[in-house]
Amino acid sequence: MNPESFFSKDIKPALQNDPPGEWMPVIPQGCIRLSSGYPDPGLVPAEELKNSVVKLLEEEKDLPLHYIGSKKADGLKGTLQHLMKERRMEIGSDELLITSGACQAIDLIARVLIDDETVVAVESPTYMEALEIFQNYTNRFMTIEIDGNGLRTDLLEEELKERREHGEKLPKVVYTIPTFQNPTGTTMSAERREHLMKLADEYNFLVMEDDAYGEVYFNQDTRPLKSMKRGNDPRVLYIGSLSKVVAPGLRIGWVAADKEFIQTLSWFKKDLDHPFSQASVSQLLHDLEWKEHYSALRKVYREKCSLLLSELEKHMPESVSWYVPQGGYFVWVQVPGTDTSKLLEKAAAEGVSYVPGKYFFLNQEEGLEYLRLSFSYEGESGIVDGVERLARVIRQQMK
């Protein structure tokens, strides 16, 4: 028997792409993990979660362990609406769908909106797992360059005009991480946000706003795209997540969108929920002084980012450059003339890991000189030692 002969015709093309997670580096034991986009272990509210789970089960007994019936699980949506309102988004209960993390949200949107004839516009570089998801549904892409102010909306407009003039297919969706972008850490300027939404109206496309890092600002909150038109722009499908501010293993994400989109997304999501996780997180957010928690994590990540940047300044060759983020988890580094995917083996041997830049591009050749560093997971000593080791490897490579 040949199992592949039973696969649908829509699945077979997707299997020609790299397997999911191919980008993840093999990290030797004891290696300093500047590759890991995980929260700081000290900021994961494990003790608070334990207490909240005990309280939840004492109050609701077996209800959170069933498919339905937990009032706390049902209340999570209202809590997320409140969190969004704090950032100027006015979202109705019928305009929000809770998902198992941001990736399920991206996949559901792709499943509903994208087929093999759909053109999707993406930032270049962008989140590699979003690329993996989109390539399961289409191979038609527009890639738009990023600079220090985020998506180059001027280049997007040029390509849109050119496609319209030549009768070529226009994108149905633009996927963007406008705030503390993964991998570059950049933030789209206010002017470009306005420009993007004007282009969405003019060229009739939707915007998928991935805001996984939006709460992790160092000094000043940035207004989400979703909030720009009376607190709820109907062209924006907003994707939120608690992975970076609470814990990724809880798998709590959501989509905020026009209710007709939500109804259709819900149709295909069915009951693929985690009721116990949702009830536990709802109880946690009820018990937790979440404003204090968010404030504390912003302070920690601001200090860790500052430390990483100062160590880069201290140790890296002059030809190496990077963006300075105002939030998020990452610093994007350019190492001219160096294939960072080949360099990784030497770096790992020296005891430090990173993610090679090529995995964030559809055309991987464009990313060979880049690498992504994370300051979120390691402690201060790990950041200091890790940058020093990486700089030593880069200097040796450049000789």
N, C-alpha and C positions, 0 to 999 in steps of 0.2 A: 504493500500500500504506500502511496505517495501522499502524505498529508497536504502538501502544497497544492495538489490538484483539486482539493476541496475549498481552497481559499477563494473569496469573491474577487471578481476582476478589479474592484476598487482597492483591495488590500495589496495585491501583488506589486504595483508600482511603488508603494510606500516602503516595501521590504527591500528595495534597492538602495535606500538611504543608509547612512551609518546607524548602527543600533543605538537606542536610547542610552544615555550615560557614557557614550564613547569618550566624551571630553574629560571625564573625571580622572585625575591623575592617580597612579598607584603610589600610595604614600607609605614609605618604609616606617617600621616601628620607631618611635621617638623623633620623627621628623617634625619640624616646626611647620604648622599648617597655615601658611599665609594664603592657601588656596580655598579654605573653608568659609563659605558664606553662611555660617551658623551664628546664632546669638552668643554673646558672652555667657559662659556657663553660670557665672555669678548673678546674671540678670534674669535667668529663667526662674519663675516663681514656684519652684518645686514644693517647698514647704507650705506655701499658701494654697497651692492646688490640692495638696494632700488634705489640708484642713477643710477646704471647700467640698471635696468629694465626700468626706465623712459627714459633713453637715447636710449635703444633698441627699445621701442615702438614709440618714436619720429622719429627714423630713418627708422624702417621697418614697422611701422603701424601694420596692422593685420597679416602680414606674419608669425611671430613666433607663432601665435595662430591657424595656419592651420596644416595639417598633414606634409606638405613639403613646401619648398619655402624660408625659412629663411637662408640667407647667413651666419649669425652668428652661427646658429645651425650647418650648414654644416662645419663651420670652427673649431668647437670644436676638431675634430679628429686631425687636424694639431697642435693645441695647446698641446694636450696630447702627440703627437709624440715628440714635442719639450721638454716637461717635462721629458719624458723618455730618450731623448738624453742627457740631463743634467746628467743622472745617467748611462751613457755609454751603453744605449740600442738603437740599430739602427733598427727601426721598419718602414716598408713600410705601406702606407695607406691601402693596401689590406690585411695587417696582423693585423689589429686592428678593434675591434668591441666595440662600446659604449653600455653599459648595464645600467639597472636601479639599480645601486648599485652593490657591490661585490657579494651579495647573488644571484642575478639573473645570474651573470657570473658563479658562482659555479654550480647553478642548470642547466644552459644550457650545461655546460661541462658534468655534470653527465648524463643528458638526452641523450647526443650524444654518450658517451663513455661507460656507465655503464648499465649492465642488471643484472638479478638475478644470473648469473653465474660468474660475474666479481669479482675478488679479488681487494680490495682497501687497500693500506697501509696508515695508519695515525699515526701521532705522538700521544703519550699518556703522558700527556693530550693534548687536542687540542680544537679548536673553536667549541663550542657546536652546533651552527647553521649549520656548515658544516656537523657535524655528523648527525643532523636531516635530512639534504638533502640527504646525501649518503644512509641513511637507507630507504629512499623512493624507492631506486632502487636495493639495494642488502643487504644481511646480511652476506656477506663473507668479513672478514676484517683481516688484519695483524696490530697489534698495536706495535709500537716501542717506547721504553722509551726515555725520554728527560732528560738531565742533564744540568749543568750550561753552557755548550757549545753547546746547541741545540740537534738536533736529533742524537741519538747514531747510527751512520752509521755502526759501527762495529757490533752491534746487528742486524741491517738490513741485512748486508752481511751474517751473520751466518744463519739467517732464510731463506734467499734466497738460500744459498747453500744446506741447509737441505731439502727444498722443491724440489729443482732440483734433489737431490740424491734419494728422495723417490717418484719422479714422480708426485708430487703435483702441483696444479695450482699455477702459479706465478702471482704477481700483475700486472695489466695493468697500474695502476696509483699509484703514491705516492703523497699524499697531504701534503704539508708542509707550515708552516709560519716561514721561516728561520730567519727573522729579527724582533726582538722585539715581540716575539711570544705571542699570546693570548691563554692561560692565564698566562704563566710563565714569560713573559718579556725577555726571554733568546734569544741569537743570535747565530746561527750556525757558528762555526769557519770556517775560510778559508779552512783549511785542510779537514774538513768534507764536505764542499761544493764541493770541487774537488772530494772527494771520492764518494759522492752521484751521481754526474754526470757520473763518471766512471762506477758505478754500473748500472746506467740507460742504458748505452751503452751495457754493458756485459749481462744484464738480460732483455733487450728490454722492458723497461717500460717508461711511460711518467711521467713528474713531473708537478704537479699543484702548482705553486708558488703563495701563497696569500701574497701580499706585502702591505696590508692596512696601516701598520704603518711605512713603510720604510723611509718616509720623516721626521718622527718625531725622528730624532737622536739628542742626546744631544751634542756630540762633533765631531763625525766622521761618515761620510756616509759609509754604508756597500754595497759592490758590489752585486747586485741582481744575482741570478742564471741565469736568462735570458741573462745577459750580458756576460757570461763567455766564450762563444764560438763565437768570432768575433762579439760581441755585439748582437747576436740573436741566442741563442741555440735552434734548431728546436724541441728538446725533451721537452722544457719547455713551458707550457701554463701559461702565466703570468697574474695575476689578480691584477688590480689596483683600487684605490678608492680615491675620494675626501672627503669622509665622515669625516675623522679624521683631515683634514687640511683646509677644507672650512666649510661644514655643511652636516650632514647626511640626513636631510630632502629633500635635492635637488636630492638625489638618482642618483648620477653620479658615475658609475664604468666602467670598461672596461676589455677586454681580448686582449692580444697580443699573437699571435700564428702563426704557418705556415698558409699560405693563404687557403689551403684546409680545415683546421680545421675551420677557420673563415667563409668560405663560407657555411659550414654545420651548424655551430652555428647560422649564420644569417638566414638560411633556417627555423630553428625552432623558432627563435626569432620573425620572421616576422616584423610587424610594432609596436611591443610593446615598443615604445619609449615614451619619454616625450619631444616633440619638444620645448615647451616653457621653460622648465627647462634647456634643453641643450643650447638653444639660450641665456638664461639669464646667465648661468655659463660661456659660451664663452665670452659674453660681460664683465662679471665681471673679468675674468682672463686677458682680454685685458686692462681693466681700472686699475686693481689692481697692485700695485708694489709687485708682488707675491714673489719675492725673499726676500724682506723686511718682508712680512707677514710670510713666512716660518721661517725666522730667528727669528722673534719675538716670534712665538709660540714655537720654540725649546727652547728658553731662559726661557719662562714661565714654560714649562713642566719639564725642567731640574731642576729648582728651586723647583717646587712643589714635584717632586720625591725625591729630596734631603731632603726636609722637612719631607715627610712621612717616609723615612728611618731613619732619626734622631729621630723621635718620636717613631718608633718601637724600636730602640736601648734603648731609655730612659724608656719605659714603659713595654715592653713585658717580660715575664718570660724567663730565660736563655734557657729553653728547646725549645722555639719557634724559628724557623729559616725561612729564606727567601732568594730568589735570588736578586741580585742587577742589575737592568736593565740599559742598556746604551741608552735607547730610549723607545718610545711607551707610553702606558697609565697605565700599570699594574705592581703590585708587587704580587708575588706568595708566600704564607705563609703556613708553615707546623706547625700544632699544635698537637704534639704527644699525642696519646691516647684519642683524642677528636673527636666526630662526629660533624663536623661543621654544618651539615644540621639541627641537633637538637639544636645546640647552637644558631642558627640564631634567634629563637623566643626570647631568652633572650637578645640577642644583640639589636634587634629591640625595645624591651621594654625599653632598656637603651638609645635608640635614635640613633642607628647607624646600617647601613646595609652593607652587602657584598654579594658575590656570593659563595655559598658552592662549594667546589672543585669537588664533585662527578659528577656534570653535565658535566664536561669536559672529562670524561672517558666513553668508551663503557662499561667496567665493573665498575659500579659505586662504588663498594666496595673499589676499589683501591684509590679513591679520598676522602674518609671520613675524613682524617686528614688534608685536605688542604682547603684553601679559597683564593679567589682572591680579592685584594683591588685595587681600581682605584684612582689615584691621579689627574685625568684629570678634573673632573667636579667641585668638591668642591673648595672653596677658602681656604686661609691659616688657618683661624680660624676653619673651618669645618674639615680640616685634623688634626689639633692639637687636637681638642675636640673629634673627631671621634676615633682616635687611642687610646686616653686615656680611653674613654668609653669601647672600645672593649677590651683593655688590662685588664680592671677591670673585665669584664665578664669572660674572659679566666682565670684569676687568681682565681676567685671564683669557676669556674668549676674544676680547678685542685686541689683544697683543698681536 
